[in-house]
Amino acid sequence: MSKSSAQYSQYPQHHPHDHGRALHRRPVAAAAAIALPLPATDDAYTIVHAGKQVRFGPVVFWIVVGTVVLLGLWSAATATYFAFRDDVLTRLIARQAEMQYAYEDRIAELRAKVDRTTSRQLLDQEQFDQKLDQIMKRQTALESRATALGAMPDVTGSIPRSTPQRGDAGQSTPKPSPISDTVIFVAPPDREARLESRAPAVMAPPTNQFAKNQGFDNVLVRLTTSLDQVERRQMAALSAVEEGMDSRMRRMRGVVSDLGLNLANLEAAVPRTAMGGPFVPVKLTANAGPFEKQLNRINVTRAEMDRLNRTLALVPYRKPVIGEVEFTSGFGVRSDPFLGRPAMHTGLDFRAATGDPVRVTANGKVVSAGWSGGYGRMIEVDHGNGLSTRYGHLSEINVRVGEVVKIGQVVGLVGSTGRSTGPHLHYETRIDGDAVDPQKFLRAGVRLSAG
């Protein structure tokens, strides 16, 4: 294919007189296409195929060429697309998978956050229940301790209850729901007697979980603080009781020692009362706390003190007359009121009016009741273990020989019988028959009564 105005030198020249004459042509292959230029005056393109000529104009030619070029580009693009389609699809699928995984991770993260929040709420509720149970158990223990303290005769007053009274702010104990953000006021059946829950009259605005947990913690802290105060007061009361008992025990033992008496002999002389039962040793539990241990020590000390009190009930350290005591004559050497010569006075003379009651100073048994020489009307009481007392110059005797008398019992009336210059009571204390100074016993009584 070529332009018609070009390359005329390659072909034989045509002349007008050659018309009708056969044109001599070169042999060409049937399948070959040769473009022969045609004589023309304009730019044109000719395609020769199998002896036929097809003439194209420049516009059509370039349209064909453009079409062929576009088809080639399209083919190249299509081939490229199909060549790299797998990579593109792979990237697209990977992108979609990445986005899906991101969404799944986000959902899993949100689900885990919800689970953590739920678990935290459940754990907070469980911890709150555990703390509340511990407080209730502690309150029960303190109530039992208060009962034990109230039963002790040495403790006066009452122990206030640890829980707030009805209507207090700490009385209503909110209990959170593990999932919901609302507050539910619930009172367990076994706690209604101690912690009464009441629904609020006006619904308060919703608060966040942190604020509610802080409120719960504040309630528990107030309850724990109240229980701590009660426990401290109980321990202080118990310590005071123990200290008082120990002090009294020391004084009682000191009195027996100062009087020169044998405690074992005194205890052996105590008359046995109607008592009995199996022997059960005192044992503390393995989980006994300081309060229980101290209470056990107090109980042991109190039992020992009761035994000493029963023993000291046989020791005449009390006054035989009541009211203000005035001695008209002491124990020891004095001038005899009748003879005026030195003489031994074996007792104490208490100034009193005729008819005033005379009381026995210790438990014992009457061994003498009647007239006895210079004593006039006299009573002698045997207290056991060699201890005895005498009451002389009585105007009246109210007991008989062999009668058992108790501390403070009226055994006679003051008088002036026998060798006496006026109404008074002659009082003696004897150990194994020997007269001793009664003031020694009376001072011991004052020492004991001081505690």
Secondary structure, DSSP 4 states (H G I P E B T S, - for coil): --BTTS-GGGSPPP-GGGTTSPPP-----TT-B-------SS--EEEEETTEEEEE-HHHHHHHHHHHHHHHHHHHHHHHHHHHHHHHHHHHHHHHHHHHHHHHHHHHHHHHHHHHHHHHHHHHHHHHHHHHHHHHHHHHHHHHHHHHHHH-TT--S-PPPSSPPTT-TTTS-EEE-SS-SSEEE---GGGTTTS-----SSPPPP--HHHHHHHHHHHHHHHHHHHHHHHHHHHHHHHHHHHHHHHHHHHHHHHHHHTT--HHHHHHHSPPPS-----------TT--HHHHHHHHHHHHHHHHHHHHHHHTTS--S-SS-SS--EEE-SEEEE-TTT-SEEEE-SEEEE--TT-EEE-SSSEEEEEEEE-GGG-EEEEEEEETTEEEEEEEEEEE---TT-EE-TT-EEEEEB--SS-SSSEEEEEEEETTEEE-HHHHHHHHHHHHT-
